[in-house]
């Protein structure tokens, strides 16, 4: 299996999202909707339309709050029929989310450490632990909570896969095709290398949606994944 490509709809309006979906029609069937589109571009409606059309939708909302609030948020997203939802991988939040998602097909993903963060960023935040150790701890806690998967940099994918086993999803953002710009990401990897490291789903946004030809760029990423 070559793994799944998830295209991040990192655009600001519903019309831009619908235009991108139209451009990628027939080659992409899995989309991520994050803060920008969800809050500013009627992203919940876009997601529901995609689901109605038989596409898969990953709501990247990174929930973290008191247990009751997390549970209600998860329940609301589960009712849409969404494929995936993120929350920060804190044990209590994950336990509440798993309970709220019972009976649905929603795959809950625990975010370990953002791919835009490196060791200096963790130090500044006062964690007092290495990136690798924090990712490993949160991966173990996600497995123990009964989560469907985790989000981690491809640099930690191999270690994460060993912790969570073969069945949980390992979703890797910060994927950059060979020769593309890193943007604000600090821990990035090519599609082929990420798959080889144990990733099951690759999230690609700017290298596709900001490209002169998004369709051609998506096809190139898919070809790189197939070659792996």
N, C-alpha and C positions, 0 to 999 in steps of 0.2 A: 504494500500500500504506500502511495506516494505522500500521504498526509493531506490535510485540508487547508486550502487557502481561504483566509477570511480577509475581506477588503474593508478597511476602516473608512467609513463615510465621514471623513474629517472636513466637512463643509458646513457653512453657516445657515443655509436656508433649505427649505423643503424642495424648492424648484431645482437647486443645485444637486441635491441628493437624487431626485428623480431623473435628472439629466444623466448623472453618473451611472445610475442603475441601468438606464436605457442603453448607454454606451457599452456597458459590460454584459448586456443580455446575451445569454447563450453560453457564456464561458465562466461566469461567476454566479454562484447561488448561495453564498454565505457572506453576510455583511455585519460589521460592527458599528453600533451607534453609541457614541460617547457623549460627553458633556456638551460639546459645542452644538451638535445637531439636536440632542435630546431637549436641552433647555432653550435654545435660541431658534431652532428651525422646525418645530413641530415633529421632533424625532420619534415620539411615541406613535404618532399617526403613521409616519413613514414605516416604522417597524411593523405595525399591524397590517399595513398594506402589503409589505413584503411577505409576511407570514400567510396572508390570505392567498397570495400568488404562489404559495408552495416553496418559498425561499426559507433559508435559515437565518435567524437573527440573534446576534450576541449584543445584549445591552451591557455596555461597559460603564457601570455607574459607581463601582467601588464603594458600596454601602458600608457605613460604620456608624453605629449609634447605640442607644440603649436597646436591650433585647427586643422589647415589644415593638419598637419602631422598625428595627431591622426585619422582624417577622412580618409586619404588615406590608412593608415595601416588597419583600420577596413574594408574598402571596399575590400582590397586585400584578407583579411582572409574570408570575406563573400563570395567571389567568389569561394572559395574552397568547399563550402557547409558544413563548420565546424559547430558543434553543439553549442559550447560555446567559448567565448573569454573574458579574463580579462583585465581590465584597472583600474588604481587607481581611487578611487571614489572622484575625484575633479569635482565640478559642471560644469565648462566649458568643460573639457575633455569629461565628460559623455554626455553633450548636443551635442557636435560635433559627438561623436560616434553613438548616437541614430539616428541622421539625416543620417549619412553615411550608417547605416545598414538597413534603410527603404526598404521594399520590399523583404528582405531576411529572412531566417529562423534562422539567427544567434542570439543566446541568449547572450546578453552582461551582464557581471558580474562586479559589482563595488567592488574592494577590500577595505575593511574597515580598519582593523588593522591586520598586519601579526601575525600569531600564534606564531612566534618566538620572538615576542616583548611583554614585560610586562610593568608595570607602570614606572619602572626605565628607561627603554629604551625610552619611550615617553618623560619623563622628560629630559633626556639627549639630545633628539632631539629638545627640546624647545617648545613642544606643549602647555604646561600649561593647560592641560585638562586630565581628567581621561580616561582610556581605554574605560570604559563603555559609557561615554558621547560622545567620539569621534566616536565609532562604531554606536551609535544611530543617531548622526548627519549625518554621511555618509549614513546610511541606509535610512533616510528620504530624503536626497538629491538624492539618487539613484531612489527611488520611484517617486519623483517629476520630475526627468529627463526622466522617461519612460524606465528605464533599465529593463532587464529581470530578474535580480536577484542580489544578493550580495554574497561576500565571507566573512565569519566571523568565529571566533572560535566557537566551539560548546557551550562554556561557555556563549556566547552572543546570541546564536540561539533563545532562547525563547523570549528575548526582541526584537530581530530583527524581528521575525515572527509577533509579535504584531504590529510592525511599518509598515511592508511591506504588510501585509495581506496574504491571503491564496494562491494567484496565483503566486507570484514571487518565483524564486528559492532561496533557502538558502543553499549555498554550504559550507561545513565545512571540511577544511583540518585539519591536526593535529589529525587525528583519530588513536587511538592505541587500538588494541584488548586487552582484559584482560591479564595482565601479560607481555606485551611486553615493550621494552625499549622506552623511550621518545625521544631519540636522542637529536637534538638541539631545539626541540619544548618545549615551556614553558606552553602553555595553551592547554592541550590535553584532550580527552574524549573517552570513549569506543563507539563502534557503536550503541549499544542499547540506551545508555544515550543520544547520539547526536540526534537520531531519536525521542526519547521522548521529547527532547527539541524543536523540530520543524524543524530540518534539513531535506532537501529534497534530497540532494546528499552528499555522503560521499567520500572524497578523501583519498585513502590509497596508499602509495608508498613503503617505505622501509620495513614495516612489511610483504609485499608480495614479492616485487622484489628482496629483499636481503635474503629471507628465503631459507633454504635448499630445500624446496619443495614449490615453489610459488603457484602451483595449489592447494595443500592441504591448504595452508595459506589463499588463496582466498576463498576456500570453507568454511573454518572456519568463516571468516568474514561474508560471505553471510548467513551462518546458524545463526550467532549471530543477524544479521539484521532481518532475518525472524522470529526469536523468539521474537523480540521486537514488 
